[in-house]
């Protein structure tokens, strides 16, 4: 396996994804191109032709913009993950019961509302509609208000 060019910011699994990444970078003023695919090699041992890997490395042609491109692509990946979660939530069917922390009254909500904050129909305060798939165990919310100095 050959070492990657340090200007490589993304490796696409197909040409369409590669072109989309290049367009995203170009729209943000970052010139990029698909690295020339390696030619098929002939195995010295068997004589068989080994096709190149199915990958399309994206190179930033202006070395000073490599870090900016990596940041942009990391943000784009995070946004794609968020969109996937939102789409999954919107596809939920049925209802869920949630209890307001302020007035302790229960209300029914569409399952697509799980993981959101809504207005309590009883007291008008904000209430969380819990999502059993959300894992908040690794989050640091800081000190509680009564613990602050």
N, C-alpha and C positions, 0 to 999 in steps of 0.2 A: 504494500500500500504506500502510495506517495504522500508526502507531507503537503498540507493545504497551504495555499497562498495566504499570507496574513491579512490580505484585503477581503478574504471570504467572510461574508456576514450572514449567509444563509445557504442551506443546501435543500433544494426543492426535490420532491419525489417525482415530478413530471414537468414537462415544458410549460403547461398552462399555469401551474402554481408559480414557476420561475418568472414567467412574463408578468403575472399579477404583482409579484414582489418588486420587480423592476419598475413597474408603473407607480406603485406606492412610493418607492424611493424617489423617482423622478418628480412626482407631484410635490415632494418635500425638498426639492433642490439638491438631491443627492444622485449624481450620475453613477449608473451601475450597468453591468452586463453579465451574461451567462458565460462562464468560463468554457473555453473550447473543450468539448468532450474528448477524452482520450480515444485513440484509435484502437481497434481490437488487436490484441497481442497473441502471438503464437507461442504456445507452451514449449519450452526447450526440452521437456521430458517426453511429452506425448505427441507433440506436433499438432495438437488440436488448437483451434482458434478460440481464445477466451474473449467473450464480448466485454465491453466496458460496463461498469456498474451503472444501474439506473438512478443516477443522481445528477442534479444540475446545480453546481455551485454558483452562487451569485457573488460577483466581485464588485466592490466599489472602486471606480476608476480614479477617484481623487482620494489619495491616502489620508488627507487631513479630515475627511468626512466619515471615516470608518466607525469611530466611536458613536457619532451622531446616528449613523445608520443602525448600529446595533441597539441603541436606546429606542429608536423608533420601532424597530421590529419586535423588541421585547414588549413594548407598550401595545403594539398591534396584536401580539399573541395573547396578552392578558385580556384585551377587549374582545377577542374572538371567544375566549373561554367564558367571559361574562355573558356574551350574547348566547352562547350555547346553554348556559344555566337558565337564562331568562326564557329562551324558547322551550326548554324542558318544563319549566314552571307553567308557562302559558298553555301547554298541552295537557295539563292535569285536568281530570274531570271529577265531579262529585263535590262534596262540601266538607268543611272542617269546622269544628267548634273551637272557639277561642274565648278565654276569660280575660276581661279587662283588669289590669292590676290596680286601677284606681277605685272602681265601683264594685268589683268582684262579680259582675253580671256576665253571663255567657251570651254569645251571639254566633250565628251561623255565617260562614263566609265561603265563597267559591274556593275550591282546592287550589286554583291558580293564584290565590292571594297568599298562600303560605310563603313565609319569608319576607313579608312586607309589613309596613306600618300603616294602619288605617285609623279612621276616626270612630271611636266607640259610639254606636247608635243610642246608647243609654245615657251616657254622661257627657259626651262630646270631647273627651280627652283622647289623646293618641294612645293606641294600643298595638302591641306586636302580635302578628299572626304567626305562630311558631312554625318552623319547617323542620321536621325530624331529620332531614338530611344535612342541615347546617351543623358544622362542628366549630364551636367557638372556644374549645378548650385551650387552644394555643394562642389566643388573643390576650394582650395586656391592655386592660382598660384603665390603668392608672389607679391612683388611690381614690377611695370613696370620698364623697364630699365631707362627711363628718370626720374623716381622717386627715384632711388637709389642715395646714396651720393657719 
